Structures are given as C-alpha cells and as structure tokens.
C-alpha cells in the first residue's frame, strides 16, 4: 500500500524523465541521504568509519566505474585495481610537485590521468572483445604495478615504492578525523553516483548499451564505435582513479604498488556480478555484500559457536566463514543471475501490485 503510483500523473516529458519519477523513490532517497549525512556521523564509532564505511564507499565507487565499462558498455576489464593505483600515485605526485594545488583538484587530475591510461589500454577493444579483451586489460594490471615499482620517481624515490598521503586540507580546513574523512568520501561518492545515473540515461549511455547489445547493429545505425568504446574506458578509469586517490588519502594513508593486486581487481569484478551488472544500485549492493558480509560472519560465527557450546577454534571459524561466504555467492547467482539489484527491482514491482497476484 505504501508503494503506489496511483494519482502521480506526468504532464510533461521532463516530468516523465525525472531521475526518480516515483514520489516514494524520491522520498526514500532523501531519507537515505539524511541518514548517511546526519545520523550516521553522530552515532557511528571511529572503527565503523575507518574499517567499514569508508572502504565500503571507496570500493562502491570503483565498482561503479567498472560497471559503467562492463555493465553498460559491455567491455570486459580486469585492470580496475591498476587504474586505482594510477589515481593514488597521481594524486600524491600532484600534491607533491605542484605547490598550492587544492586537494580536490588533485583528485580530479588523478582521475583524468587514470582516464588517459584507461584510453591507452582500451585501444585493443577496437579489434577484440569478450574474453580476449579481458586478457588484454589484464596486461594493464601487471604493467602499471611494474612501472610504479621499477620507476622510483612515482614514489618520490622511495626504496620500497610506498607513498604516504599528504594532509587533507580543503579551503583551509584539515580533514583529519575518521568522521570528517567519511563525510568527504561520502560527498564525492554521492555526486559521482548521481552523475553516473544521469550519464547512463543520456544519449551517451544509450550508445554504450547499443554497443553492448550488438556493436555491428550499433555501427549500422550511426554510432561510432571507436569514440564510444574509448569514452567508456575513459569514464570508467576516471571513476577508478578517483577511488584510488580516496583509497590512499582517506582510507589507508599509505599505499604500495603491490597493494593494488589482481586480487583487488577480481573483488571489484565480483562486486558488480553479485550486485548486478548494468546497475548503479548494484555497485553499492555488491560492495556491501563482498565487504560487509565477511565482517558480519566474523562476529556472528564465534558468538553462535559460544552460544551452542561448540568447541570451534578461531581457525575453524575462519574456514566456516569462507564456506558460508562462497555458498551464499553461489546461492544468490543461482536464484538471481542478474544480481541483488534485480531482486530489489522485483521486490518493488511486487509492492506496486500488492496484494494482487503478479
């Protein structure tokens, strides 16, 4: 009864094409924003900010970037972590070598640097696709990490390649506490998520989806494949680059090239597969599943073992956590291959017709 469109008439094309055309959706988004901006900063602990919320937002942004490329443009990539590394090291060098540059400008320049590298490694998409393109982008993962390790200029001649992020000072105010860093990351992620939502609804997004569904047909109707594919690589890498800069400056504070490993790229890929390929919401749901569920199991399993009096060691609990996590991944992919975002969409469709059968 709460999720009804009855009486919500659209009298113009602009009203029908709103970002959230249903009133309940708009109210839900406003309530969610009020909670994350006003309520959570007042009730969450430093541990929640530092270990849970900030990495969740950063990886959601990286997953969003990969979803633009893979979910909307249909171009497979296994180099997301490498583009995050480009963003982290670029932001560090912009702050180091340009006196007085604002930190937000450094983040934007880091994203643009990652976009340029993404275009370079996206060139093979003009000739190959599918699994072969994924292997080609895998080269970026190894090549970029190798460059950051072998050329000490990128790390200001650090022997180990480790960099320490500079202070976060915006308009003369230093963002030092975990709560302040959370609000900064949250603001950037919200703005970029809304930009992505509008982008995929524009003519650019429709061109990406046309190329994804059938690139030959898209070419026949006048869509230029080369600019469309390279723009998808550029936008995706930009998002990953900004995520990498936030990862270094707002989360860890100190990063090394080996930290942006192939394992991180696969985790980001799993986020969009589980959350929903071709869905903005799916990027956040997938990141929540991959990052938050293990933390929940890590807390719940020892508690359950103690409650039942089971003589489980910490190693046994850890193994059970991995088994449950893997089983849940298989379960969700079997029940709904299109991800958690599709389950949420089905739930909304049921609510719109409830109590009548569907």
Secondary structure, DSSP 8 states (H G I E B T S, - for coil): --S--TT----SHHHHT-TT-SHHHHHHHHHHHHIIIIIHHHH--HHIIIIIIHHHHHHHHHHHHHHIIIIIS----S-HHHHHHHHHHHHHHHHHHSTT--HHHHHHHHHHHHHHHHHHHHGGGGT--THHHHHHHHHHHHHHHHHHHH-GGGGTS-TT--EE----EETTEE--SHHHHHHHHHHHHHHHHHHHHHHHHSHHHHHHHHHHH-HHHHHHTT--HHHHHHHHHHHHHHHHHHHHHHIIIIIISEE-GGGS-HHHHHHHHHHHHHH-TT-HHHHHHHHHHHHHHHHHHHHHHHHHHHHHT----HHHHHHHHHHHHHHHHHHHHHH-TT-HHHHHHHHHHHHHHTTS--
